[in-house]
Amino acid sequence: MAYKISDACIACGACAAGCPVEAISEGDGKYEINAELCVSCGACAETCPVGAPAEE
């Protein structure tokens, strides 16, 4: 199951830098995960300082 970034996102970019498949991009006010590219590895959740990414 793909991860999704919640409204807690502070748009720091840590999740995008940690994503091994480059499934995360900057969106409107927060980062977004492309569910088709996400491999549910959890790297984004591990690097996020506010815990915004979570499994759907």
C-alpha positions, 0 to 999 in steps of 0.5 A: 500500500502506498504512503500518503503525506498528511497536512502536517507536512512542513515542505522541508523536502527530507522525504523526497531526498530519502525516497529511493524511487523518486516518487515524491515531488513538491506540491502546493504547500506540501510534498506529494507521493505518486502512488504508482511509483511508491514501493511502500519502503517507508524511507520517507517516514523515517526521514520526515521530522514531523511524521507526515508520511504514513501508509494509506 
